[in-house]
Amino acid sequence: MSDRPAPARHPSGVVDGLDRDGDTLREECGVFGIFGHPDASAVVALGLHALQHRGQEAAGIVSFDGEIFHSERRPGLVGDSFSDRSTIERLEGRSAIGHVRYSTTGGTILRNVQPLFAELAGGGLAVAHNGNLTNALSIRRDLVRDGAITQSTSDTEVILHLAARSRSPRIIERFIDALRQIEGAYALVALTNKKLIGARDPMGIRPLVLGELDGRYILASETCALDIIGARFVRDIENGEIVVISEEGIESIRFAEKRPMRPCIFEYIYFARPDSVVNGKSVYAVRKNIGIELAREAAAPADVVVPVPDSGVPAALGFAQETGLPFEMGIIRNHYVGRTFIQPTQSVRELGVRMKHSANRAAIEGKSIVLVDDSLVRGTTSVKIVRMMREAGAKAVHFRIASPPITYPDFYGIDTPEREKLLAATHDLEGMRRYIGADSLAFLSIDGLYRAMGEERRDNDCPQYTDHCFTGDYPTGLTDLAITGPKRLAMLAEAD
């Protein structure tokens, strides 16, 4: 999967005026917050390090020292900005929230880097958001028409505006008013003068967990962020739930009616770190199970199983375990390729895949291989990897995809191309095989994916997971898709 960032696609289809689709499922975002800890900002920085896989374009932390809020928001990786002591010391206070960003709406410019902050009638409110609102553009237009002044092009700003315009007397009530007007997928952490707040969307599409460190509560996107600081996992935040953490303790408020949860199945396939536990399920175990199911459905006459690193490794292990074939690291990933490496010409750009992945000739030369990857988006990277395997001496390349065909775009925080640019939406299986140049190609079935999740099959009447990229079954409204006319979010162009 490519680490090279690209502007994200809004539900309207706008990508900052440029077509820079990559052959990848782009990372989402990660959030982290802690209340009442003497080293709050340092703890948040460590938590964000653990969540770096969820967003690599920018990072930010907002803290509160009892009187004022402090903010540091920077482009780049967490370690680029939040590893030096002076930065952490500027973020004073015993409570803080943080965010790592992959832009799901809005470009990667400083005004879009989160947490975003606003001064309301009842005090300050900082918000960090993972996910995507599918009616943000509609609400934004109404707000601007009524005189609101917007500073960013992030849908997160809509939440601040809605909270500011609420007539409720308390900030938490204003926050709830805002949540009841938005649709889509979100996990939020917010910081006020007196409280740390967490919220999860009514379907539970995006993950959010509650932890505890030294008697202080933590909110985080994944359990791996708790593990890195030695915190204890308490529980998952429920779908449609707000948790309010203060000096008095913790309070749970339900802002949406109780309904079955439908978490995003791509958290298990690709997004979450393999050492995380998401909604009670080990991501690593699920990915191995996916490989086992894939082997049962689509074994191949081969000598070795080779993963496309890194996300394809657990599934390839499961595939090898089920088939009895040797597991070999036939592709070596270079973890030290800079994100901003310049590829100025087409000829150099074609070599880019070799900078990130190189063939391990000793493991594959003269052998028929099963190549296991987590997903297939546009197929352009798969073409290069198959070619690289053949040039390294592979006798045959059987491609196996550890998920069903992606035939529909996502509007909940995953940056996918339009449908006409998804390979599985425009080609049949044989057409895809010819396109990538493999000897055979097979995908995991949708029921096979659900079996790997511990279900008998997909319940078509009440699906257990959000799986719209495979099925077209979107669990929420998509209001912004109906908008006609200009969809530009901002008239001001800034350098990244």
Secondary structure, 3 states (H helix, E strand, C coil): CCCCCCCCCCCCCCCCCCCCCCCCCCCCCEEEEECCCCCHHHHHHHHHHHCHHHCCCEEEEEEECCCCEEEEEEECCHHHHCCCHHHHHHCCCCEEEEEEECCCCCCCCHHHCCCEEEEECCEEEEEEEEEEECCHHHHHHHHHHCCCCCCCCCCHHHHHHHHHHCCCCCHHHHHHHHHCCCCEEEEEEEEECCCEEEEECCCCCCCCEEEEECCEEEEECCCHHHHCCCCEEEEECCCCEEEEEECCEEEEEECCCCCCCCCECHHHHHHCCCCCEECCEEHHHHHHHHHHHHHHHCCCCCCEEEECCCCCHHHHHHHHHHHCCCECCCEEECCCCCCCCCCCCHHHHHCHHHHHEEECHHHHCCCEEEEEECCCCCCHHHHHHHHHHHHCCCCEEEEEECCCCCCCCCCCCCCCCCHHHCHHHHCCHHHHHHHHCCCEEEECCHHHHHHHCCCCCCCCCCCCCECHHHHCCCCCCCHHHHCCCCCCCCCCCCCC
